[in-house]
């Protein structure tokens, strides 16, 4: 059974950095496109970044040039390096795998001003 487990969230001051990790199991990881989404309180879940099974990346405009998504197929993991964090980045961050549209349980990121 597919499992995605996020980690690395926490509380950080504006301008700081965090690195999120997502450990995947139960799937042929290298064949999957992986993505990060986020959901702020009272808002819909929004796309943040994706890395395809071929290594191509794409970012939401709001995080471009601040966040970097990467994957390690040997470790079945995907990462999100977040720099220059802003209070508006505060949200629960979710890992996503496609095909199948699998989700992790999320990790909270809180950025204080």
C-alpha positions as CSV (number, residue, x, y, z in Angstrom):
1,X,0.0,0.0,0.0
2,X,1.2,3.4,-0.9
3,X,2.4,5.6,2.0
4,X,3.8,9.1,1.9
5,X,5.2,10.5,5.1
6,X,6.1,14.2,5.3
7,X,8.6,15.7,7.9
8,X,10.6,18.8,8.5
9,X,7.9,21.3,9.2
10,X,8.1,23.7,12.1
11,X,8.2,27.3,13.3
12,X,10.6,29.7,11.7
13,X,11.0,33.4,11.5
14,X,10.4,35.4,8.3
15,X,13.5,35.2,6.1
16,X,14.4,31.8,7.4
17,X,14.6,28.4,5.8
18,X,13.2,24.9,6.2
19,X,13.7,21.7,4.3
20,X,10.7,19.4,4.0
21,X,11.0,15.7,3.2
22,X,8.6,13.1,2.0
23,X,9.4,9.5,2.3
24,X,7.5,7.2,-0.1
25,X,6.9,3.5,0.2
26,X,4.7,0.9,-1.6
27,X,5.2,2.3,-5.0
28,X,7.7,2.3,-7.9
29,X,8.9,5.7,-6.8
30,X,11.1,6.5,-9.9
31,X,8.0,6.1,-12.1
32,X,5.9,8.7,-10.3
33,X,5.6,12.4,-10.6
34,X,5.9,14.0,-7.2
35,X,4.6,17.3,-6.0
36,X,4.1,19.5,-3.0
37,X,0.9,21.3,-2.2
38,X,-0.1,23.5,0.7
39,X,-3.3,24.5,2.5
40,X,-3.6,27.6,4.7
41,X,-6.4,27.8,7.3
42,X,-9.7,28.4,5.6
43,X,-8.3,28.2,2.1
44,X,-8.1,25.6,-0.6
45,X,-5.2,23.3,-1.1
46,X,-2.8,24.9,-3.6
47,X,0.0,23.6,-5.8
48,X,3.5,24.6,-4.8
49,X,6.0,22.6,-6.9
50,X,6.3,19.4,-8.9
51,X,9.2,17.2,-10.1
52,X,8.3,14.7,-12.8
53,X,9.7,11.2,-13.1
54,X,12.1,12.6,-15.6
55,X,13.3,15.3,-13.3
56,X,11.5,18.3,-14.8
57,X,10.4,20.9,-12.2
58,X,7.7,23.5,-12.1
59,X,6.7,26.0,-9.4
60,X,3.9,28.2,-8.4
61,X,4.7,31.8,-9.1
62,X,4.4,32.6,-5.4
63,X,7.4,30.4,-4.5
64,X,9.5,30.6,-7.7
65,X,13.1,31.6,-6.9
66,X,12.6,30.8,-3.2
67,X,11.7,27.1,-3.1
68,X,13.5,24.2,-4.7
69,X,12.0,20.8,-5.2
70,X,14.2,17.7,-5.7
71,X,14.0,14.0,-5.6
72,X,16.3,11.1,-4.7
73,X,15.1,7.9,-6.4
74,X,17.6,5.8,-4.5
75,X,16.0,6.9,-1.2
76,X,12.4,7.0,-2.5
77,X,12.2,10.6,-1.2
78,X,11.2,14.1,-2.4
79,X,12.3,17.3,-0.8
80,X,11.3,20.9,-0.7
81,X,14.0,23.4,0.2
82,X,12.2,26.6,1.3
83,X,14.3,29.8,1.6
84,X,13.3,33.4,2.3
85,X,10.2,32.3,4.0
86,X,7.3,34.7,4.4
87,X,4.4,34.7,6.8
88,X,2.1,33.9,3.9
89,X,3.9,30.6,3.4
90,X,2.3,29.4,6.6
91,X,0.3,26.3,5.8
92,X,0.1,22.6,6.1
93,X,2.4,21.1,3.3
94,X,1.3,17.9,1.6
95,X,3.3,15.5,-0.5
96,X,1.5,14.1,-3.6
97,X,2.3,11.2,-5.9
98,X,0.8,10.6,-9.3
99,X,-0.6,8.5,-11.0
100,X,-3.1,7.6,-8.3
101,X,-3.2,11.0,-6.6
102,X,-1.8,9.8,-3.3
103,X,-1.4,12.1,-0.4
104,X,0.6,12.2,2.8
105,X,-0.8,13.4,6.1
106,X,0.9,16.8,5.9
107,X,3.4,18.8,7.9
108,X,2.8,22.2,9.5
109,X,5.0,25.1,8.5
110,X,4.5,28.3,10.5
111,X,6.4,31.5,9.6
112,X,6.3,34.3,12.1
113,X,6.8,37.9,11.2
